[in-house]
Amino acid sequence: MIEKVNPSHPDKVADRIAGAIVDLAYAAEENPKIAVEVLIGHGVCHAIIETTAELDKESIAEAIVRIAGEVLVDLYITKQDKHLSDNQADGFRCGDNGIFKGMPLTQEQKELSSIAHCIYGAYPYDGKYILDGIRLILCQSNARTDDIDTMYPGAEINPLGDWTGGTDVDTGATNRKLGSDMADSVTGGGLHGKDLSKADVSVNIYAFLKAQETGNPIELCCAIGDDTVDGKPYAEIVEIARKYVKSLGGFEKFAEWGLF
């Protein structure tokens, strides 16, 4: 059983905004330290940003409006905590305690991801999808139920009827859809709105990729200050994650669908 939301779901809009802000930080610095939290809904977007990078508020506002449409932008930007920044001063080390799990994707999870991408390609609006064995539940806004039925006959489609979603109907917050992003790999901490020095990003990506490569569950833990994880230098873990995010097109693109 798996649930997947698309990039226009309010929570994913928040993730995408957070990712876009991290992209701006990487455009300003080679290895910025940044953490972003976004809350959006009903015409307002609040963003709290802790960062070492010098960011332009106008560029942030432009990114928010590009992703979310015409909303009132409320920004708070502050320097990241000195102790957190100092932890990375002499090279990449784990910045927090954490446990991480990577799981091979099941055929069911891959199938639902394909369905979600297909529907979103035709209807780029708020949507949420569930697959439980043979039971397929499709909730897609701004689409006629009859039209979706022609794509997936036998599915349960918009059980309460046709609807219009988005942030004017619901609110969204960063990292609230980790199940949709990570499937059975869900652990503590979120993937989005953070730089690569954060274990929540890099170790989660590393564990997920290793699980797909080996076909086995991967369980890891690390403590703040660790300079190795899974027998590898922490800096190598960071570079593996950097290469993965770059292959997708950056942190904003990573936030659209998560890890699958």
ChimeraX commands (.cxc) that place a marker at each C-alpha (Angstrom):
marker #1 position 0.00,0.00,0.00 radius 0.5
marker #1 position 1.40,3.40,-0.97 radius 0.5
marker #1 position 0.24,7.01,-1.29 radius 0.5
marker #1 position 1.70,9.51,-3.74 radius 0.5
marker #1 position 0.98,13.22,-4.15 radius 0.5
marker #1 position 1.94,15.31,-7.15 radius 0.5
marker #1 position 4.02,18.51,-7.34 radius 0.5
marker #1 position 0.94,20.76,-7.16 radius 0.5
marker #1 position -0.29,19.34,-3.86 radius 0.5
marker #1 position 0.00,22.17,-1.27 radius 0.5
marker #1 position 2.61,20.32,0.79 radius 0.5
marker #1 position 4.71,19.73,-2.31 radius 0.5
marker #1 position 4.36,23.38,-3.30 radius 0.5
marker #1 position 5.93,24.19,0.07 radius 0.5
marker #1 position 8.70,21.63,-0.54 radius 0.5
marker #1 position 9.37,23.06,-4.00 radius 0.5
marker #1 position 9.61,26.59,-2.63 radius 0.5
marker #1 position 12.04,25.43,0.04 radius 0.5
marker #1 position 14.08,23.65,-2.63 radius 0.5
marker #1 position 14.15,26.75,-4.83 radius 0.5
marker #1 position 15.50,28.79,-1.92 radius 0.5
marker #1 position 18.23,26.20,-1.31 radius 0.5
marker #1 position 19.10,26.43,-5.03 radius 0.5
marker #1 position 19.53,30.20,-4.57 radius 0.5
marker #1 position 21.89,29.56,-1.65 radius 0.5
marker #1 position 24.00,27.20,-3.78 radius 0.5
marker #1 position 24.10,29.84,-6.51 radius 0.5
marker #1 position 25.52,32.27,-3.93 radius 0.5
marker #1 position 27.99,29.87,-2.25 radius 0.5
marker #1 position 29.64,26.59,-3.18 radius 0.5
marker #1 position 28.74,24.90,0.11 radius 0.5
marker #1 position 26.16,27.01,1.93 radius 0.5
marker #1 position 24.58,26.01,5.21 radius 0.5
marker #1 position 20.84,26.55,5.05 radius 0.5
marker #1 position 17.56,25.33,6.55 radius 0.5
marker #1 position 14.20,26.52,5.23 radius 0.5
marker #1 position 10.69,26.03,6.58 radius 0.5
marker #1 position 7.70,27.04,4.46 radius 0.5
marker #1 position 4.02,27.34,5.37 radius 0.5
marker #1 position 1.64,28.33,2.59 radius 0.5
marker #1 position -2.10,28.66,2.18 radius 0.5
marker #1 position -4.97,30.99,1.38 radius 0.5
marker #1 position -2.91,33.61,-0.40 radius 0.5
marker #1 position 0.02,33.83,2.01 radius 0.5
marker #1 position 3.45,32.17,2.04 radius 0.5
marker #1 position 5.56,32.30,5.21 radius 0.5
marker #1 position 9.22,31.26,4.94 radius 0.5
marker #1 position 11.78,31.10,7.74 radius 0.5
marker #1 position 15.35,30.81,6.47 radius 0.5
marker #1 position 18.49,30.13,8.49 radius 0.5
marker #1 position 21.53,30.47,6.27 radius 0.5
marker #1 position 25.18,31.37,5.88 radius 0.5
marker #1 position 24.55,32.60,2.33 radius 0.5
marker #1 position 23.67,36.18,1.44 radius 0.5
marker #1 position 20.26,35.86,-0.20 radius 0.5
marker #1 position 18.33,38.49,-2.11 radius 0.5
marker #1 position 14.78,38.85,-0.82 radius 0.5
marker #1 position 13.48,39.88,-4.22 radius 0.5
marker #1 position 14.89,36.72,-5.83 radius 0.5
marker #1 position 13.25,34.61,-3.12 radius 0.5
marker #1 position 9.91,36.36,-3.62 radius 0.5
marker #1 position 10.16,35.83,-7.38 radius 0.5
marker #1 position 10.77,32.10,-6.86 radius 0.5
marker #1 position 7.80,31.83,-4.51 radius 0.5
marker #1 position 5.43,33.58,-6.92 radius 0.5
marker #1 position 6.73,31.51,-9.84 radius 0.5
marker #1 position 5.88,28.30,-8.00 radius 0.5
marker #1 position 2.80,29.28,-6.00 radius 0.5
marker #1 position 1.25,32.11,-8.01 radius 0.5
marker #1 position 0.36,35.54,-6.68 radius 0.5
marker #1 position 0.66,35.21,-2.91 radius 0.5
marker #1 position 1.65,37.58,-0.12 radius 0.5
marker #1 position 5.27,36.74,0.77 radius 0.5
marker #1 position 6.34,36.86,4.42 radius 0.5
marker #1 position 10.09,36.23,4.84 radius 0.5
marker #1 position 12.28,35.94,7.90 radius 0.5
marker #1 position 15.99,35.43,7.22 radius 0.5
marker #1 position 18.61,34.91,9.93 radius 0.5
marker #1 position 22.12,33.55,10.22 radius 0.5
marker #1 position 22.36,29.84,10.89 radius 0.5
marker #1 position 23.36,28.94,14.43 radius 0.5
marker #1 position 27.08,29.49,14.97 radius 0.5
marker #1 position 27.63,26.07,16.59 radius 0.5
marker #1 position 25.98,24.31,13.64 radius 0.5
marker #1 position 28.08,26.26,11.17 radius 0.5
marker #1 position 31.30,25.71,13.13 radius 0.5
marker #1 position 30.68,21.94,13.06 radius 0.5
marker #1 position 31.31,22.04,9.29 radius 0.5
marker #1 position 34.14,24.59,9.36 radius 0.5
marker #1 position 36.93,22.05,8.83 radius 0.5
marker #1 position 35.11,19.78,6.39 radius 0.5
marker #1 position 31.84,17.88,6.17 radius 0.5
marker #1 position 30.78,16.09,9.34 radius 0.5
marker #1 position 27.42,14.84,10.52 radius 0.5
marker #1 position 25.49,17.84,11.84 radius 0.5
marker #1 position 22.97,15.99,13.99 radius 0.5
marker #1 position 22.05,12.68,15.59 radius 0.5
marker #1 position 19.88,10.56,13.36 radius 0.5
marker #1 position 18.68,7.15,12.23 radius 0.5
marker #1 position 18.15,6.43,8.56 radius 0.5
marker #1 position 16.62,3.61,6.55 radius 0.5
marker #1 position 16.73,2.87,2.85 radius 0.5
marker #1 position 14.31,0.32,1.37 radius 0.5
marker #1 position 14.16,-1.21,-2.10 radius 0.5
marker #1 position 11.10,0.06,-3.94 radius 0.5
marker #1 position 8.34,-2.47,-4.44 radius 0.5
marker #1 position 6.64,-3.03,-7.78 radius 0.5
marker #1 position 3.48,-1.48,-6.32 radius 0.5
marker #1 position 5.38,1.68,-5.36 radius 0.5
marker #1 position 6.96,1.95,-8.79 radius 0.5
marker #1 position 3.58,1.42,-10.44 radius 0.5
marker #1 position 1.87,4.17,-8.45 radius 0.5
marker #1 position 4.74,6.56,-9.12 radius 0.5
marker #1 position 4.31,5.92,-12.85 radius 0.5
marker #1 position 0.54,6.49,-12.58 radius 0.5
marker #1 position 1.06,9.76,-10.66 radius 0.5
marker #1 position 3.53,11.05,-13.25 radius 0.5
marker #1 position 1.20,10.10,-16.09 radius 0.5
marker #1 position -1.86,11.82,-14.61 radius 0.5
marker #1 position 0.11,14.91,-13.64 radius 0.5
marker #1 position 1.47,15.15,-17.16 radius 0.5
marker #1 position -2.10,15.49,-18.43 radius 0.5
marker #1 position -3.49,17.46,-15.47 radius 0.5
marker #1 position -0.80,19.58,-13.74 radius 0.5
marker #1 position -2.95,20.40,-10.74 radius 0.5
marker #1 position -3.31,19.26,-7.13 radius 0.5
marker #1 position -3.70,15.49,-6.86 radius 0.5
marker #1 position -3.29,12.53,-4.50 radius 0.5
marker #1 position -3.22,8.83,-5.38 radius 0.5
marker #1 position -3.30,5.52,-3.47 radius 0.5
marker #1 position -2.58,1.97,-4.59 radius 0.5
marker #1 position -3.43,-0.92,-2.28 radius 0.5
marker #1 position -3.12,-4.19,-4.13 radius 0.5
marker #1 position -5.71,-3.99,-6.89 radius 0.5
marker #1 position -7.47,-1.01,-5.31 radius 0.5
marker #1 position -6.49,2.24,-7.07 radius 0.5
marker #1 position -7.84,5.51,-5.66 radius 0.5
marker #1 position -7.30,8.65,-7.74 radius 0.5
marker #1 position -8.13,12.13,-6.47 radius 0.5
marker #1 position -7.26,14.65,-9.19 radius 0.5
marker #1 position -8.40,18.25,-9.18 radius 0.5
marker #1 position -9.34,20.26,-12.26 radius 0.5
marker #1 position -10.13,17.08,-14.19 radius 0.5
marker #1 position -13.41,15.46,-15.15 radius 0.5
marker #1 position -13.93,12.11,-13.47 radius 0.5
marker #1 position -15.06,10.61,-16.79 radius 0.5
marker #1 position -11.81,11.67,-18.43 radius 0.5
marker #1 position -9.66,10.06,-15.72 radius 0.5
marker #1 position -11.80,6.94,-15.98 radius 0.5
marker #1 position -10.82,6.54,-19.63 radius 0.5
marker #1 position -7.17,6.49,-18.51 radius 0.5
marker #1 position -7.65,4.09,-15.59 radius 0.5
marker #1 position -10.93,2.17,-15.90 radius 0.5
marker #1 position -11.90,0.40,-12.70 radius 0.5
marker #1 position -10.19,2.93,-10.42 radius 0.5
marker #1 position -12.03,4.82,-7.69 radius 0.5
marker #1 position -11.91,8.37,-9.04 radius 0.5
marker #1 position -12.77,11.55,-7.14 radius 0.5
marker #1 position -15.10,9.75,-4.71 radius 0.5
marker #1 position -16.79,13.03,-3.64 radius 0.5
marker #1 position -17.02,14.36,-7.19 radius 0.5
marker #1 position -15.01,16.76,-9.31 radius 0.5
marker #1 position -13.07,19.34,-7.30 radius 0.5
marker #1 position -10.58,22.21,-7.38 radius 0.5
marker #1 position -7.59,21.98,-5.06 radius 0.5
marker #1 position -4.46,23.94,-4.37 radius 0.5
marker #1 position -3.33,26.32,-1.67 radius 0.5
marker #1 position -6.56,28.35,-1.80 radius 0.5
marker #1 position -8.38,25.26,-0.53 radius 0.5
marker #1 position -5.73,23.72,1.73 radius 0.5
marker #1 position -2.46,24.64,3.44 radius 0.5
marker #1 position 0.96,23.19,2.77 radius 0.5
marker #1 position 4.09,22.81,4.89 radius 0.5
marker #1 position 7.63,21.65,4.23 radius 0.5
marker #1 position 8.36,17.93,4.66 radius 0.5
marker #1 position 4.79,16.92,5.49 radius 0.5
marker #1 position 4.62,14.30,2.73 radius 0.5
marker #1 position 7.65,12.13,3.52 radius 0.5
marker #1 position 5.70,8.93,2.89 radius 0.5
marker #1 position 5.00,10.14,-0.64 radius 0.5
marker #1 position 8.68,11.04,-1.05 radius 0.5
marker #1 position 10.41,8.05,0.54 radius 0.5
marker #1 position 7.94,5.12,0.53 radius 0.5
marker #1 position 9.04,2.57,3.16 radius 0.5
marker #1 position 12.29,4.44,3.80 radius 0.5
marker #1 position 10.63,7.03,6.04 radius 0.5
marker #1 position 12.81,8.00,9.01 radius 0.5
marker #1 position 13.25,11.02,11.24 radius 0.5
marker #1 position 14.04,14.33,9.60 radius 0.5
marker #1 position 12.97,15.79,6.29 radius 0.5
marker #1 position 14.50,15.79,2.81 radius 0.5
marker #1 position 13.68,19.31,1.72 radius 0.5
marker #1 position 14.80,22.83,2.47 radius 0.5
marker #1 position 18.28,21.85,3.68 radius 0.5
marker #1 position 21.82,21.89,2.35 radius 0.5
marker #1 position 23.85,18.76,1.65 radius 0.5
marker #1 position 25.79,18.89,4.92 radius 0.5
marker #1 position 22.55,17.90,6.67 radius 0.5
marker #1 position 22.32,14.15,7.28 radius 0.5
marker #1 position 18.55,14.35,6.73 radius 0.5
marker #1 position 19.33,15.04,3.10 radius 0.5
marker #1 position 22.58,13.27,2.28 radius 0.5
marker #1 position 22.36,10.13,4.43 radius 0.5
marker #1 position 18.72,9.55,3.48 radius 0.5
marker #1 position 19.62,9.83,-0.21 radius 0.5
marker #1 position 22.66,7.58,0.25 radius 0.5
marker #1 position 20.67,4.91,2.12 radius 0.5
marker #1 position 17.88,4.96,-0.47 radius 0.5
marker #1 position 20.29,4.64,-3.40 radius 0.5
marker #1 position 22.22,1.83,-1.73 radius 0.5
marker #1 position 18.97,-0.04,-1.06 radius 0.5
marker #1 position 18.02,0.18,-4.75 radius 0.5
marker #1 position 21.50,-1.00,-5.78 radius 0.5
marker #1 position 21.71,-3.92,-3.36 radius 0.5
marker #1 position 18.03,-4.88,-3.19 radius 0.5
marker #1 position 18.34,-5.01,0.60 radius 0.5
marker #1 position 17.13,-2.81,3.47 radius 0.5
marker #1 position 19.80,-0.38,4.67 radius 0.5
marker #1 position 19.74,0.88,8.26 radius 0.5
marker #1 position 22.23,3.52,9.41 radius 0.5
marker #1 position 22.72,5.83,12.35 radius 0.5
marker #1 position 25.05,8.72,13.00 radius 0.5
marker #1 position 25.88,11.11,15.80 radius 0.5
marker #1 position 26.63,14.79,15.60 radius 0.5
marker #1 position 30.27,15.25,14.68 radius 0.5
marker #1 position 30.70,11.86,12.96 radius 0.5
marker #1 position 33.08,12.07,10.02 radius 0.5
marker #1 position 32.25,8.59,8.67 radius 0.5
marker #1 position 28.94,6.84,7.92 radius 0.5
marker #1 position 28.63,3.24,6.72 radius 0.5
marker #1 position 32.41,3.05,6.59 radius 0.5
marker #1 position 32.62,5.97,4.16 radius 0.5
marker #1 position 33.92,9.48,4.84 radius 0.5
marker #1 position 30.97,11.77,5.47 radius 0.5
marker #1 position 32.29,14.01,2.69 radius 0.5
marker #1 position 31.85,11.09,0.25 radius 0.5
marker #1 position 28.24,10.61,1.36 radius 0.5
marker #1 position 27.67,14.32,0.69 radius 0.5
marker #1 position 29.16,14.04,-2.80 radius 0.5
marker #1 position 26.96,11.04,-3.65 radius 0.5
marker #1 position 23.92,13.06,-2.64 radius 0.5
marker #1 position 25.19,16.14,-4.50 radius 0.5
marker #1 position 25.55,14.14,-7.71 radius 0.5
marker #1 position 22.03,12.71,-7.31 radius 0.5
marker #1 position 20.38,16.09,-6.70 radius 0.5
marker #1 position 22.32,17.63,-9.58 radius 0.5
marker #1 position 21.18,14.82,-11.89 radius 0.5
marker #1 position 17.58,15.79,-11.17 radius 0.5
marker #1 position 18.18,19.46,-11.89 radius 0.5
marker #1 position 18.61,20.84,-8.37 radius 0.5
marker #1 position 16.80,20.97,-5.06 radius 0.5
marker #1 position 13.57,22.41,-6.46 radius 0.5
marker #1 position 13.31,19.55,-8.96 radius 0.5
marker #1 position 14.21,17.05,-6.23 radius 0.5
marker #1 position 11.29,18.38,-4.18 radius 0.5
marker #1 position 8.75,17.74,-6.93 radius 0.5
marker #1 position 8.63,13.97,-6.48 radius 0.5
marker #1 position 11.12,13.12,-3.75 radius 0.5
marker #1 position 13.08,9.89,-4.06 radius 0.5
marker #1 position 10.75,8.00,-6.41 radius 0.5
marker link #1:1,2 radius 0.2
marker link #1:2,3 radius 0.2
marker link #1:3,4 radius 0.2
marker link #1:4,5 radius 0.2
marker link #1:5,6 radius 0.2
marker link #1:6,7 radius 0.2
marker link #1:7,8 radius 0.2
marker link #1:8,9 radius 0.2
marker link #1:9,10 radius 0.2
marker link #1:10,11 radius 0.2
marker link #1:11,12 radius 0.2
marker link #1:12,13 radius 0.2
marker link #1:13,14 radius 0.2
marker link #1:14,15 radius 0.2
marker link #1:15,16 radius 0.2
marker link #1:16,17 radius 0.2
marker link #1:17,18 radius 0.2
marker link #1:18,19 radius 0.2
marker link #1:19,20 radius 0.2
marker link #1:20,21 radius 0.2
marker link #1:21,22 radius 0.2
marker link #1:22,23 radius 0.2
marker link #1:23,24 radius 0.2
marker link #1:24,25 radius 0.2
marker link #1:25,26 radius 0.2
marker link #1:26,27 radius 0.2
marker link #1:27,28 radius 0.2
marker link #1:28,29 radius 0.2
marker link #1:29,30 radius 0.2
marker link #1:30,31 radius 0.2
marker link #1:31,32 radius 0.2
marker link #1:32,33 radius 0.2
marker link #1:33,34 radius 0.2
marker link #1:34,35 radius 0.2
marker link #1:35,36 radius 0.2
marker link #1:36,37 radius 0.2
marker link #1:37,38 radius 0.2
marker link #1:38,39 radius 0.2
marker link #1:39,40 radius 0.2
marker link #1:40,41 radius 0.2
marker link #1:41,42 radius 0.2
marker link #1:42,43 radius 0.2
marker link #1:43,44 radius 0.2
marker link #1:44,45 radius 0.2
marker link #1:45,46 radius 0.2
marker link #1:46,47 radius 0.2
marker link #1:47,48 radius 0.2
marker link #1:48,49 radius 0.2
marker link #1:49,50 radius 0.2
marker link #1:50,51 radius 0.2
marker link #1:51,52 radius 0.2
marker link #1:52,53 radius 0.2
marker link #1:53,54 radius 0.2
marker link #1:54,55 radius 0.2
marker link #1:55,56 radius 0.2
marker link #1:56,57 radius 0.2
marker link #1:57,58 radius 0.2
marker link #1:58,59 radius 0.2
marker link #1:59,60 radius 0.2
marker link #1:60,61 radius 0.2
marker link #1:61,62 radius 0.2
marker link #1:62,63 radius 0.2
marker link #1:63,64 radius 0.2
marker link #1:64,65 radius 0.2
marker link #1:65,66 radius 0.2
marker link #1:66,67 radius 0.2
marker link #1:67,68 radius 0.2
marker link #1:68,69 radius 0.2
marker link #1:69,70 radius 0.2
marker link #1:70,71 radius 0.2
marker link #1:71,72 radius 0.2
marker link #1:72,73 radius 0.2
marker link #1:73,74 radius 0.2
marker link #1:74,75 radius 0.2
marker link #1:75,76 radius 0.2
marker link #1:76,77 radius 0.2
marker link #1:77,78 radius 0.2
marker link #1:78,79 radius 0.2
marker link #1:79,80 radius 0.2
marker link #1:80,81 radius 0.2
marker link #1:81,82 radius 0.2
marker link #1:82,83 radius 0.2
marker link #1:83,84 radius 0.2
marker link #1:84,85 radius 0.2
marker link #1:85,86 radius 0.2
marker link #1:86,87 radius 0.2
marker link #1:87,88 radius 0.2
marker link #1:88,89 radius 0.2
marker link #1:89,90 radius 0.2
marker link #1:90,91 radius 0.2
marker link #1:91,92 radius 0.2
marker link #1:92,93 radius 0.2
marker link #1:93,94 radius 0.2
marker link #1:94,95 radius 0.2
marker link #1:95,96 radius 0.2
marker link #1:96,97 radius 0.2
marker link #1:97,98 radius 0.2
marker link #1:98,99 radius 0.2
marker link #1:99,100 radius 0.2
marker link #1:100,101 radius 0.2
marker link #1:101,102 radius 0.2
marker link #1:102,103 radius 0.2
marker link #1:103,104 radius 0.2
marker link #1:104,105 radius 0.2
marker link #1:105,106 radius 0.2
marker link #1:106,107 radius 0.2
marker link #1:107,108 radius 0.2
marker link #1:108,109 radius 0.2
marker link #1:109,110 radius 0.2
marker link #1:110,111 radius 0.2
marker link #1:111,112 radius 0.2
marker link #1:112,113 radius 0.2
marker link #1:113,114 radius 0.2
marker link #1:114,115 radius 0.2
marker link #1:115,116 radius 0.2
marker link #1:116,117 radius 0.2
marker link #1:117,118 radius 0.2
marker link #1:118,119 radius 0.2
marker link #1:119,120 radius 0.2
marker link #1:120,121 radius 0.2
marker link #1:121,122 radius 0.2
marker link #1:122,123 radius 0.2
marker link #1:123,124 radius 0.2
marker link #1:124,125 radius 0.2
marker link #1:125,126 radius 0.2
marker link #1:126,127 radius 0.2
marker link #1:127,128 radius 0.2
marker link #1:128,129 radius 0.2
marker link #1:129,130 radius 0.2
marker link #1:130,131 radius 0.2
marker link #1:131,132 radius 0.2
marker link #1:132,133 radius 0.2
marker link #1:133,134 radius 0.2
marker link #1:134,135 radius 0.2
marker link #1:135,136 radius 0.2
marker link #1:136,137 radius 0.2
marker link #1:137,138 radius 0.2
marker link #1:138,139 radius 0.2
marker link #1:139,140 radius 0.2
marker link #1:140,141 radius 0.2
marker link #1:141,142 radius 0.2
marker link #1:142,143 radius 0.2
marker link #1:143,144 radius 0.2
marker link #1:144,145 radius 0.2
marker link #1:145,146 radius 0.2
marker link #1:146,147 radius 0.2
marker link #1:147,148 radius 0.2
marker link #1:148,149 radius 0.2
marker link #1:149,150 radius 0.2
marker link #1:150,151 radius 0.2
marker link #1:151,152 radius 0.2
marker link #1:152,153 radius 0.2
marker link #1:153,154 radius 0.2
marker link #1:154,155 radius 0.2
marker link #1:155,156 radius 0.2
marker link #1:156,157 radius 0.2
marker link #1:157,158 radius 0.2
marker link #1:158,159 radius 0.2
marker link #1:159,160 radius 0.2
marker link #1:160,161 radius 0.2
marker link #1:161,162 radius 0.2
marker link #1:162,163 radius 0.2
marker link #1:163,164 radius 0.2
marker link #1:164,165 radius 0.2
marker link #1:165,166 radius 0.2
marker link #1:166,167 radius 0.2
marker link #1:167,168 radius 0.2
marker link #1:168,169 radius 0.2
marker link #1:169,170 radius 0.2
marker link #1:170,171 radius 0.2
marker link #1:171,172 radius 0.2
marker link #1:172,173 radius 0.2
marker link #1:173,174 radius 0.2
marker link #1:174,175 radius 0.2
marker link #1:175,176 radius 0.2
marker link #1:176,177 radius 0.2
marker link #1:177,178 radius 0.2
marker link #1:178,179 radius 0.2
marker link #1:179,180 radius 0.2
marker link #1:180,181 radius 0.2
marker link #1:181,182 radius 0.2
marker link #1:182,183 radius 0.2
marker link #1:183,184 radius 0.2
marker link #1:184,185 radius 0.2
marker link #1:185,186 radius 0.2
marker link #1:186,187 radius 0.2
marker link #1:187,188 radius 0.2
marker link #1:188,189 radius 0.2
marker link #1:189,190 radius 0.2
marker link #1:190,191 radius 0.2
marker link #1:191,192 radius 0.2
marker link #1:192,193 radius 0.2
marker link #1:193,194 radius 0.2
marker link #1:194,195 radius 0.2
marker link #1:195,196 radius 0.2
marker link #1:196,197 radius 0.2
marker link #1:197,198 radius 0.2
marker link #1:198,199 radius 0.2
marker link #1:199,200 radius 0.2
marker link #1:200,201 radius 0.2
marker link #1:201,202 radius 0.2
marker link #1:202,203 radius 0.2
marker link #1:203,204 radius 0.2
marker link #1:204,205 radius 0.2
marker link #1:205,206 radius 0.2
marker link #1:206,207 radius 0.2
marker link #1:207,208 radius 0.2
marker link #1:208,209 radius 0.2
marker link #1:209,210 radius 0.2
marker link #1:210,211 radius 0.2
marker link #1:211,212 radius 0.2
marker link #1:212,213 radius 0.2
marker link #1:213,214 radius 0.2
marker link #1:214,215 radius 0.2
marker link #1:215,216 radius 0.2
marker link #1:216,217 radius 0.2
marker link #1:217,218 radius 0.2
marker link #1:218,219 radius 0.2
marker link #1:219,220 radius 0.2
marker link #1:220,221 radius 0.2
marker link #1:221,222 radius 0.2
marker link #1:222,223 radius 0.2
marker link #1:223,224 radius 0.2
marker link #1:224,225 radius 0.2
marker link #1:225,226 radius 0.2
marker link #1:226,227 radius 0.2
marker link #1:227,228 radius 0.2
marker link #1:228,229 radius 0.2
marker link #1:229,230 radius 0.2
marker link #1:230,231 radius 0.2
marker link #1:231,232 radius 0.2
marker link #1:232,233 radius 0.2
marker link #1:233,234 radius 0.2
marker link #1:234,235 radius 0.2
marker link #1:235,236 radius 0.2
marker link #1:236,237 radius 0.2
marker link #1:237,238 radius 0.2
marker link #1:238,239 radius 0.2
marker link #1:239,240 radius 0.2
marker link #1:240,241 radius 0.2
marker link #1:241,242 radius 0.2
marker link #1:242,243 radius 0.2
marker link #1:243,244 radius 0.2
marker link #1:244,245 radius 0.2
marker link #1:245,246 radius 0.2
marker link #1:246,247 radius 0.2
marker link #1:247,248 radius 0.2
marker link #1:248,249 radius 0.2
marker link #1:249,250 radius 0.2
marker link #1:250,251 radius 0.2
marker link #1:251,252 radius 0.2
marker link #1:252,253 radius 0.2
marker link #1:253,254 radius 0.2
marker link #1:254,255 radius 0.2
marker link #1:255,256 radius 0.2
marker link #1:256,257 radius 0.2
marker link #1:257,258 radius 0.2
marker link #1:258,259 radius 0.2
marker link #1:259,260 radius 0.2
view
